[in-house]
Amino acid sequence: MKSEFTADFFRGNRERLRKLFTGTAPIVLTANGLLQKATDETFRFRQDGSFWYLTGIDEPNVILVMDKGKEYLIIPDLTPSRIAFDGAIDTEVLSAKSGIAEVLLEKDGWKRLGGRLKRASSVAVLSPADTYIKALGMYTNPARQHLIREMKRHNAKLTLLDLRQHLQRMRMVKQPAEIKTLTHAIAITTGALKKIERSFRKGQYKHEFEIEMDLTRYFWQGGGSGHGFEPIVAAGAKASTIHPFGNTARIRPNQPLLLDVAAAYDHYTADISRCWTARPTKRYRAVYETVKEVADFAMASLKPGVIMKEYEKQVEHMMGEKLRELGLIRTIEHEAVRQYFPHATSHFLGIDVHDLGDYGHPIEPGVIVTVEPGIYIPEEGIGIRIEDDILITPEGSQNLSAGLAR
């Protein structure tokens, strides 16, 4: 796989961040850390998206320091045992990928950084999320919190300056290399889904996991690096849950199927949803056509200058009218609409499936978002979502996944 991302891409991103920040405080950012899976086993490592965007580095526990026009990396001191099990960190590879010449071991790096922090009144960081996000029921990677604790040990009075808004704006608008890479990820995904659909319509799948297995195979064969996120394969009434866990259920003859899947390609991910059924009922077809009509409305609404928060209100109103026509609600009020359409229509797409972006800032050419309206009727056992990946162009928008029939 030939990557579109050279050291110049990452150098350019760091320079853009410096210009946006404008301050004189040192910028100190950390890679993600490894997370425990069981006893002494870790989950497969996934890098912090913004750290990769600025460095191209896929190693855990690396620190980036940008200070007064100079920059260096701090890498962890690995024990002989860690090196034997996981391998040593190749500093030449880190420098070549990131374009950062100076790489320091932990002891020397923190001696240098600590001395600088003692003289500083503030430091620019990516502020950490809460340890536990109750609304999502998940714990967060502790690397950013650990970095801040270590810096505070050198200077407890440090003021933290948050760089998140700068990275939101930067990552929201994709550069040509990113658009090309995302387009490739989408092409791998649509190619795989075409094969899956043919097999599904022939009745060749008996369980959801068989589809997941074939998706994995097709994604790798297509040049990708597996799944961009945990795939959703939901048969029958299971599709009325937005993100059901586990692709283990049986697929019964003529049962509707919802897929929300994506191939990963060179650190970027697609995000596509399709619903198939061999013999749709009259009600299922009516709901399906409604979702497709709302999707068309949403796509037609996307163009430079649109503010995503306002766009979401427009789509919600359109969906409300359609839900009323389906007899699901009586009045177009927010709570009523969200009973059957409980998620946003669009999100930014890129390194992360729900990528960074500013929903209150006008979109511009180069932005890539999803369009994924859905209607979920648990009492009827119906769940339908159609999702495509849309590039904002100077003239309006382009559906990058249009090659996959809806």
Phi, psi and omega in degrees: 000121179271120182279145174278352191254108177261176177301330180296325178298313182288322175300316180298321178295320178295321179293321177297321178296318179301316182292323179289322183290314177066343183284173180256355180292149175296145174259124182229118183230152182238150168289167171293161172256166175289147180242137182293135174256312178197130179048255180251023180252140179251158170292159175302133185289137171229126185286150170300128186301318182288325177296317177296319181301330182264343186229332187076010186266135181252011179275146175281157169064025175267145180242134176256129176239126176237118189210117176053046177081354178251159181210148177204164179248144172245124181248152183290146171282116182264138176288159176305325179295315179298319180295320179298320182278315190252346183092156179279159176275124180273103184293331178294322177294317178301315181294317181295319182289316187272336187079017179253114188286324189264122178234122183246145172289161189308312184298310181290322181296315180288332175297317179289312181294319180299319177298322179291319182294326179297332180267352186265152174262340181211163177215141181266130184219172165265112185299139181283153171284168174301152179304321180229125178261102188298320183298332181257351180064035184222152173269151184255161178295128187276004188301317182293319178296320179297317179301315182296319177300317180295321179292322179294335176297330179273335179201098184293342184267006182302133171269131181267125178255124189272127181263005188299320181295323177298315180291328176300312181293319181295310185285341181295318182262116185278143175275164183308320179297323180290318180297317179297319181292316178296320178300322178292317178299320179293320179296320177298318182294313181294323178298318179294318182294328176297318178293317180298317182297319180300316180292321180298316183290341174273000179074027186275348181256131178252339180222153180299322184295337177295324176291317178301318180298317179292323176300315179302314181296314182292324179297314179292318179297330180280358178102002179277185179237050178087209185272141175286338176199172180297121185291146176251117175236108189233115181263141174062222185295342178301333181291346179283353167264132189295310181234074180289143179273142171080123179256068188242351187286158174287150172252112184269155182306135177066014180277137177295153181225135174244132175237134173230101193217169180194142169273144170265142178214115177049052174079001178243155185229143169280184175194102187227138176236139175219151176238132180230148170202143182286322184226082181291139173287167178300321180292316180300317181296321180295317179293319180300312181296327177296313179299317180296321179295319177293322177298317178298318178298316181296315180299318181293338182276344186276125178195166179305140179097343180291138173261123190301323180298319179288320177301319180298322178295320180295317180293321178300318179295317178300315179297322179300317178300318182289322177296326177293320178297328179281355179080017182272330178225161179258324181233148181273080176242152187307310183296322180293315180298317185288349175294327182247350179225074194274002182234169179292160178283324189221153169215159178289152185228140180178238177299316175257149180297321170256084192282165178293145177180160181256109184285351177258003183253139179302135177284158184217169180305137183105343176288139174237126180229163170269159165234113187216067173293154178208154174234129184233119183236083184303324182293342177252358180069030182244133172216120184227128176221132176240127186226130176231164183249122194241127175264128174280127182243167177302330183270343183160258179206161179226129179277107183286344179251022183295341180290350178257115184301146176262000000 
